Amino acid sequence: AKTVSVILMNPQNGEIYACSENGLCRFKDGEWNKLFSDGVFSKVYCDKKDRAFASLDKALYEITGDGAKKIAEFEYPIVDLCGEDKLYVLTQHSLHVESAEGFFTLQQMDQDEISLAVQGEKVCVASKTCLQRMEGKRRTWRCIFPAYSTMPEIHINVIAFDKIGYLLVGADEGLFIYVLCTYHFHFC
């Protein structure tokens, strides 16, 4: 048996994707099919347009009907995929966004980034000790942790938005909720 590192269900069509040392597999119509066998995929993401994507080191693949097609290559390894109407790709040192011409670099990052959360126009990026938020039409970045926080130092592992729009921050020290409109953290 091979270790499975990622499992994701596409909420649009019920397909299930699994990544292991054997490659990328999809459960569809009652059976598993191997889509790609060269390498270990680290992330799988399905968007609201019923598209599925997977990352393999610095390469981004779109999952097609019978396989996976490479659609982009980045300078640094991909660490997270997210988005609603357009796909955002977070690498260790940069954030990219999908456009009609492919992907363009939205922001170069100073630290090794580990997690990305997108909800509508709200975009947040986290490293182990810093949480940033993109604001406004000019896409300026604001450090919201630790700069504007009274919280003790935490070590962030993952971030995600809930349906209401609160930012959930999973850290070594527990789960925190960040309320964007009040700029306050709450420990759960």
Secondary structure, 3 states (H helix, E strand, C coil): CCCEEEEEECCCCCCEEEEECCEEEEEECCEEEEEECCCCCCEEEECCCCCEEEEECCEEEEECCCCEEEEEECCCCEEEEEECCCEEEEECCEEEEEECCEEEEEEECCCCEEEEEEECCEEEEEECCCEEEEECCCCEEEEEECCCCCCCCCCEEEEEECCCCCEEEEECCEEEEEECCCCEEEEC
